[in-house]
Amino acid sequence: NAGVTQTPKFRILKIGQSMTLQCTQDMNHNYMYWYRQDPGMGLKLIYYSVGAGITDKGEVPNGYNVSRSTTEDFPLRLELAAPSQTSVYFCASSYWVASYEQYFGPGTRLTVT
Amino acid sequence: AQKITQTQPGMFVQEKEAVTLDCTYDTSDQSYGLFWYKQPSSGEMIFLIYQGSYDEQNATEGRYSLNFQKARKSANLVISASQLGDSAMYFCAMREDGQNFVFGPGTRLSVLP
């Protein structure tokens, strides 16, 4: 049981480039999330999904896209990278009930220069 | 709207002493869960403890306990016998059934030798 896995761990992008951050969970969780965390700050929700085929915007969705074709995978796409997207990105998953904690991946540290 | 407040941006505690990290929340729902996460300097998010809104007893997990005062809408984390390894960011979070997690801004705890 690997939990939530993210790839890559680190990435440097040039302004205007695009990339996909991969996220996979093996706990059969229906909810999945993408957060970003800027240095010294808290978590901001980018996008979330309540199940395969269903996604919705969070607090800071601009510049990102997601898809959820399977229960396990929830990739985050960055189009036309900008320096403001320099951050640590966390993927997380959970069941829908309030009594169940959120499991986090190890994070991806992205730098856009 | 759900909201989490952590009024202490930073805290210091002497090694082996107890420390309380404050968290207040705002919700109109009767059924919700409260969570604390630890984020050490290595960056991963570590789940510490959970309290359900209907739980009559305060949650405890080893050296961690949650001081839950429902009428005051507070869910303070108490760490007993602080250790140097407790130095980290601590995030309080809340969730209602079927809703997203809401995180507070965090408290940075520094344990002094």
Interface residues (C-beta under 8 A of the other chain):
Chain A: Y33 M41 G42 L43 L45 Y48 V50 G58 V88 F90 A92 S94 W96 V97 A98 S99 Y100 E101 Q102 Y103 F104 P106 G107 R109
Chain B: S31 Y32 G33 F35 Y37 G43 E44 M45 F47 Y50 G52 S53 F91 A93 R95 E96 D97 G98 Q99 N100 F101 F103 G104 P105 G106
